[in-house]
Amino acid sequence: MDILARPLRFHWSLSSAGDKLRGARARAAQSGVPDLDAHAAFCQVAEACGIESLLMAFGFHRPDPIVLTAALASRTERIKFLIACRSGVCSPTMFVQQINTLSVLTGGRVAINIVAGHSPHEQRFYGDFLDHDARYERTDEFWTVCHGLWRDAEVSFQGTHYRVEGAKLNTPFVSSERTAPEIFVGGNSEAAERLAARHASCLLRLPEAPERMRPRVQALAEQGVEVGLLVSVIARPTREEAHAAAAELLESAGAEALAVHESFARRSDSVAFRSTYELAREDSPWKTPWLWAGAVPYLGAPAISLVGSAEDVAGAILEYQAIGVSQFLFMGWPDVEAMTFFGREVLPRVRERETDTERRSEGGWAS
């Protein structure tokens, strides 16, 4: 099926479940102890709201995403888990063994979000001292071995960063839909795009105005790679209420959050994060009538947001679809309320307009 003809897919981040302004605090001040009941309740709401999968983020300030997924999968029925992983943390053979075991335990409700890392300071916590481009080179090798293990009975590989001989696993990836997990690459850099073209079905990136993104989205589509957006959403019954909620969010975050993200922006070598911080520093925080970067200096690059009424946000989503974007990974404040409003008010509008477009393209409407 042509990428542009596929129904839009929607995911949500579990990163701040039960902790509205987590992103306003320094990572060193954040707890890595999960509230399992709050997380499980969030998963169940996501299932009811039509969300396909939940991002399980990676970082020293968070619980391990694979272990947490195993716990939450036992308390859910349909939701999938998009597990963030970094090369350099463990061997590719061990990682595939973990993911395959998790697929057995969850009925295949596992996908992977490849992240090469965004902070050299934190990378060193895990014994990783490579620079940005070298991390992508190593990640390419890592996923070459992983795909080999999912595809072949035995894998031998020798590269700059990894060497395995006759690697094999007796635990396969178990799913009624696939023989290996769906792979997403996170990033805005050309290195991330090349990695996605080699190893993934979708690049997840931070947004810009649609017309600025169009050439790169279409170039990836020509290679058979989908593009998804990691973007926050502030949707309310009216545009005025949404703008008021955005202003209230900044007031709640406060000046201390500005200092937190000024420091983080200086340390990060992520192209996606740095370019979004730069976007936020431009004259106006409004990049389109509905794309707002005003929360980025307070809550981080993923806080770039679609802001407006349900109709506004649905329209924004479809504008991105028109340039080839096919998936969305959302965040919100507070998350449960934002996700519930999305599922009740925004998603039905998107699906209705998708159906109308499909009917028109098939000649189902009289002219």
Buried (B, 14 or more C-beta within 10 A) or exposed (E): EEBBEEEBBBBBBBBBBBBBBBBBBBBEEBEEEBEEEEBBBBBBBBBEBBBBBBBBBBBEBBBEBBEBBBEBBEEBEEBBBBBBBBBBBBBBBEBBBBBBBBBBBBBBBBBBBBBBBBBBEBBEEBEBEBEBEBBBBBBBBBBBBBBBBBEEEEBEBEBEBBEBEEBEBEBBBBBEEBEBBBBBBBBBBEBBBBBBBBBBBBBBBBBBBBEEBBEBBBBBBEEEBBBBBBBBBBBBEEBEBBBEBBEEBBEEBEEEBBEBBEEBBEEBBBBBBBBBBEBBEEEEBBBBEBBBBBBBBBBBBBBBBBBBBBBBBBBBBBBBBEBBBBBBBBBBBBBBEBBBBBBEBBBEBBBEBBEEBEEEEEEEEEE
